[in-house]
Amino acid sequence: MAGHNKWSKVKRLKAVTDSRKGKVFSRLARDITLAAKAGGGSPDANARLRTLLLKAREANMPADNVERAIKKGTGELPGVVFEELTYEGYGPGGVAFIVKVTTDNKTRAAKDIRSIFSHAGGNLAQSGAVAFQFVHAGQFLIAAGKTNEDRLMEVALDAGADDVIATEQGFEVRCPVSAFDKVALALEQAGIKPDAAELAYIPTTTVSVADAAWATNLGHLHDALDENEDVQAVFSNEEFADDGNEAEGSD
């Protein structure tokens, strides 16, 4: 998610149209399958799976789809074998990108992602060439009005979070990757429902985008990545000038 635009992603996810629900369901199904494969099919014993099931419920994902995804992960149903991959690259103007992919064909995925970057005037980079500009951490976004800062800090920090950041839109909780499941469970038990919860790549440095044409090109790159079936999440470090210029597809 790019700089101060991380809440923009939340707004878009809450306005999923019928035409995009199939893509959302497909991504959730892959995540659920991988979570069930790694930690078992019981949400009571698998916090990651429980978090994904909440997302599936919010997206109105059919229960049959959810059940099939879990059973594929536990081996009760046959299914394709997915691999999780991470690609690093640069978009127009040197904006850094990290792209998370879940695919059953890594050769196809690599070719597709490389082509998307190339057509947008960017390029893929070697592993590690971009990642140093981000912090890999658990990230929870909680809209203003859902809780107060003192209570949130008590719950989150006791569960292993590193920081609670107050913003105009609400609160951002950050935690080590290893503490994500514990923090997610603590928030759930406290009745605090995040608007977004994920293992994110959070930029430590940003690239300011003030030019409208540049912002549009970045938006096209985000859109192309988002439309790719294998892409699960996109993180980038552009930050738009406070003039209303925001690429429609930016994360």
C-alpha positions in Angstrom: 0.0 0.0 0.0 1.4 3.3 -1.0 2.3 5.8 1.6 -0.7 7.6 3.0 -2.9 5.9 0.4 -3.2 2.6 2.4 -6.8 3.5 3.4 -7.7 3.9 -0.3 -7.3 0.2 -0.7 -9.8 -0.4 2.1 -12.4 1.8 0.4 -12.0 0.0 -2.9 -12.3 -3.5 -1.3 -15.5 -2.4 0.4 -17.0 -1.4 -3.0 -16.4 -4.6 -4.8 -18.8 -4.8 -7.8 -20.5 -8.0 -9.0 -18.2 -8.1 -12.0 -15.2 -8.4 -9.7 -16.5 -10.8 -7.1 -15.3 -13.8 -9.0 -11.8 -12.5 -8.8 -12.1 -11.7 -5.1 -13.5 -15.2 -4.4 -10.7 -16.8 -6.4 -8.0 -15.0 -4.4 -9.7 -15.7 -1.1 -10.1 -19.4 -2.0 -6.3 -19.7 -2.7 -5.4 -18.0 0.5 -7.8 -20.2 2.5 -6.4 -23.3 0.9 -2.9 -22.3 1.7 -3.8 -21.4 5.3 -5.6 -24.7 5.8 -2.6 -26.6 4.3 -0.2 -24.8 6.7 -2.2 -24.8 9.9 -5.1 -27.2 9.5 -8.8 -26.8 8.7 -10.1 -25.8 12.1 -10.5 -22.0 12.5 -10.4 -22.5 16.3 -6.8 -23.7 16.1 -5.7 -21.7 13.0 -5.9 -17.9 13.5 -4.8 -17.2 9.9 -7.6 -19.3 8.6 -10.1 -17.6 11.0 -9.1 -14.2 9.8 -9.6 -15.3 6.1 -13.0 -16.7 6.9 -14.0 -13.4 8.3 -12.9 -11.7 5.1 -14.8 -14.3 3.1 -17.9 -13.6 5.1 -17.6 -9.9 4.5 -17.2 -10.5 0.8 -20.3 -12.7 0.8 -18.3 -15.6 -0.5 -20.6 -18.7 -0.8 -20.1 -21.2 2.0 -19.6 -24.1 -0.5 -16.7 -22.3 -2.0 -15.1 -21.7 1.4 -15.6 -25.4 2.4 -14.1 -26.6 -0.8 -11.0 -24.4 -0.4 -10.5 -25.7 3.2 -10.8 -29.3 2.1 -8.3 -28.8 -0.7 -5.9 -27.4 1.8 -6.3 -30.3 4.2 -6.2 -32.8 1.4 -9.8 -34.0 1.7 -10.4 -32.9 -1.8 -8.1 -33.1 -4.8 -6.8 -29.8 -6.1 -4.0 -28.0 -7.9 -0.8 -27.3 -6.0 -0.3 -23.6 -5.4 3.1 -21.9 -4.8 3.5 -18.6 -3.1 6.0 -16.3 -4.9 7.2 -12.7 -4.4 8.3 -10.5 -7.3 10.1 -7.2 -7.0 10.2 -4.5 -9.6 10.2 -0.8 -10.5 7.3 1.0 -12.1 7.3 4.4 -14.0 9.5 7.0 -12.3 11.3 4.4 -10.2 8.4 3.6 -7.9 9.2 0.4 -6.1 6.8 -2.6 -6.2 6.5 -5.9 -4.4 4.0 -8.3 -5.9 2.7 -11.3 -4.0 1.6 -14.2 -6.3 -0.1 -17.5 -5.7 0.1 -19.7 -8.8 0.0 -23.3 -10.0 2.4 -22.4 -12.8 5.4 -20.3 -11.8 6.8 -20.2 -15.3 3.6 -18.6 -16.6 3.4 -16.3 -13.6 6.9 -15.0 -14.1 6.3 -14.4 -17.8 3.0 -12.5 -17.1 4.4 -10.3 -14.4 7.5 -9.4 -16.4 5.2 -8.5 -19.4 3.0 -6.3 -17.3 5.9 -4.3 -15.9 7.5 -4.0 -19.4 4.3 -2.7 -21.0 3.9 -0.1 -18.3 7.5 1.2 -18.8 8.9 -0.6 -15.7 10.9 -3.7 -15.1 11.3 -6.6 -12.8 14.3 -6.5 -10.4 16.4 -9.1 -8.7 15.4 -10.5 -5.3 16.4 -8.0 -2.6 16.7 -5.0 -5.0 13.4 -3.5 -3.8 12.6 -5.2 -0.6 15.0 -3.1 1.5 12.7 -0.1 0.9 9.9 -1.9 2.8 9.2 -3.4 6.2 7.5 -6.8 6.2 5.0 -6.7 9.0 1.5 -7.5 10.1 -0.8 -4.5 9.5 -4.3 -3.9 10.8 -6.4 -0.9 9.9 -9.3 0.0 12.2 -11.6 2.9 11.2 -12.2 5.8 13.6 -15.1 5.3 16.0 -14.7 1.5 16.4 -12.5 1.8 19.5 -10.4 4.3 21.4 -6.6 4.6 21.3 -6.0 3.6 24.9 -8.0 0.4 24.7 -6.6 -0.5 21.3 -3.0 0.0 22.6 -3.7 -2.2 25.6 -5.1 -5.1 23.5 -2.6 -4.9 20.7 0.6 -4.3 22.6 -0.2 -7.0 25.1 -0.6 -9.4 22.1 2.8 -8.5 20.7 2.2 -5.5 18.4 5.0 -3.1 18.0 3.0 0.1 17.5 -0.4 1.7 17.2 -0.5 4.7 14.9 -3.4 7.2 15.1 -4.5 8.8 11.8 -7.4 10.9 10.6 -9.1 7.8 9.2 -8.5 5.7 12.3 -5.7 3.5 13.7 -3.0 1.4 12.2 -1.6 -1.5 14.2 1.8 -3.0 13.2 3.3 -6.2 14.5 6.0 -8.6 13.7 5.0 -11.3 11.1 5.4 -13.9 13.8 2.8 -12.1 16.0 0.2 -11.6 13.4 -2.0 -14.5 14.3 -1.9 -13.7 18.1 -2.7 -10.0 17.5 -5.6 -11.0 15.1 -7.0 -13.3 17.8 -6.6 -10.7 20.5 -8.5 -8.0 18.5 -11.2 -10.5 17.7 -11.7 -11.5 21.3 -11.8 -7.8 22.3 -14.6 -7.2 19.7 -12.4 -4.9 17.6 -13.0 -5.6 14.0 -10.3 -4.4 11.6 -11.2 -3.0 8.2 -8.1 -4.6 6.8 -5.7 -7.2 8.2 -2.7 -8.6 6.2 0.9 -9.4 6.2 2.0 -6.2 4.4 5.1 -4.7 2.9 5.1 -1.2 4.3 7.3 1.4 2.6 10.0 3.1 4.6 10.8 5.6 1.8 8.3 7.0 -0.7 8.4 8.5 -4.2 6.4 11.6 -4.5 4.1 11.7 -7.6 2.8 15.1 -8.6 2.5 14.7 -12.4 -0.9 13.6 -13.6 0.5 11.6 -16.5 2.9 9.8 -14.2 0.0 9.0 -11.8 -2.1 7.7 -14.7 0.7 5.4 -15.8 1.1 4.0 -12.3 -2.6 3.5 -12.1 -2.5 1.5 -15.3 0.2 -0.7 -13.9 -1.7 -1.3 -10.7 -4.8 -2.2 -12.7 -3.0 -4.6 -14.9 -1.4 -6.4 -11.9 -4.8 -6.5 -10.2 -6.4 -8.1 -13.2 -3.9 -10.9 -13.3 -5.4 -14.1 -11.9 -2.2 -15.1 -10.0 -1.6 -11.8 -8.3 -2.8 -11.8 -4.6 -1.4 -8.5 -3.4 0.5 -5.5 -4.6 2.6 -3.1 -2.4 4.3 0.0 -3.7 5.9 3.2 -2.4 4.4 6.0 -4.4 2.9 8.9 -2.5 0.6 11.3 -4.3 0.7 15.1 -3.8 -2.2 16.4 -1.8 -4.0 17.8 -4.8 -6.5 15.0 -5.4 -4.2 13.3 -7.9 -4.3 9.7 -7.0 -3.9 6.8 -9.5 -7.1 4.9 -9.4 -5.4 1.6 -9.2 -2.8 2.3 -6.6 -2.6 0.2 -3.4 
